Amino acid sequence: MINRTATDAVLAYIKEQYDSEPEYLWARSPNNAAIRHRDSKKWFAALLLELPRKTLGLPGEGRVDILNVKCDPLMKGSLLDGRRFLPGYHMNKEHWITVLLDGSVPAGEIFPLIDMSFQLTEKKK
């Protein structure tokens, strides 16, 4: 059984801050969702639920929820640790990172990354 505390906290934060909900767009991947800007429909996050740990190159059995967010390439290198922060799964690895939502990353570290991703993907003014 996956502990969804971090996943629920992330979804609540995104709803409260950006009034966005996950969109489960793919019939073949019903546990994967895009989270978009309301105006431009551009993605600022992707949520993948119950991904096998081995798919991510992580040790151990079982499954994990993950969040993909766009990240400043200069900051990305200092975050990637191969355990909690990984190169963006199924995303452009130069610009996106994967955050494990298994409790290993405190919400206080995840929320600023969501904010950064939102800002990096918003419509240019």
N, C-alpha and C positions, 0 to 999 in steps of 0.2 A: 504494500500500500504506500503510495506516494504522499508525503506530507505537503499539502498545498498552501501552507501558511505564507510563504514568500510569493507564490503565484497570485494568491488572493490579494496580498498587500500591493503588488505591482498593478494589478487590474483596478483596484480601488483608487490608487494614486492617479493612474491615467484617466480614469473616469472623472475624478474630482478636479484635476489640474487642466485637462484638455477636452473634457466631455467626449471622449472617444471610447468606443467599445471594440473588442476583437471581432473580426469578420472571418468566419470559417468558410473559406471560399472553395476548397477543393474536396470533392467527393472521395477521391482516392486517398486523401490525407485529412480525415475529419478532425484530427487533433492539432492541426496547424492553422494558425490565424495570422492575418495581417492587421496591423493597427495603423490607421491613417489619419492624416490631417483632414478636418471636416471640410475645408474649403477646396484644397487642391486634390484631395484623395491620394496624395503621395504618402508612401509608407514612412513611418518613423520608428516602427518596431515590428518585430515578428515574434509570435509566441508559438513554441512547439511543445506540446504536452506528451509526456510518457515516451520520450526518446530513449532507446536502449543506450546505456552507458558506453558499451563497447563501440557503438556507432561514432561516438565522439572521441574515441581513443582513451577513454577513462577506465581505470581499473575497477574491478568488482562487477557483480551481477546487478540486475535490476534496471530500472528506468528512472529518468530524471526529466523535469520540466526545464526548458531553457528560454531565454529571451535574447533576441538579436537586436542590437541597437547600433546606429551609425556613430562613429567615434572619430574625433580629430586624429589623423594619422600620427601626429607628434605625441599624443597622449597614449595612443594604443600600445606602443612598445613598453611603456612602464606598467601597464595593466596586465598584459598577457602573462599568465603564470602556469598554464597547462593543467590547472586544477579547478580554479573558480572562474577564470576568464580565459576564453579560447578564441582563436581566429573565428570570424563569422561563419557559422555552419550554413552551407548553401547560399552564402552571400559573398559579395566582393570582399575578400579578406584584407584588402588594403584599407577599406573604409568602415567595415562592420566588425563588431566583436560579439561573441556569445557569452552570456552571463548565466551561470548555473543558478537555478532557483530551488536549490536543495537545502537552503539555510546556511550555506557556507559563506554567502555574501550578505552582510547586513543590509536591510532596506535603506539605511542612511547612505550607503555607497551606491545602491542601484538607482535611487531617485534622481540624483544629479546626472547620471548617465542617460536616463530617459529625457531629462530636460535638454541636455546637450544634443541628443539625437533629434529631438523635436526642432531645435533651433537650426541645426545643420540641414534639415530637410524642408524647412518652411519655404513658402513662395518668396522668391527674391523681390525686393521692393524697388 
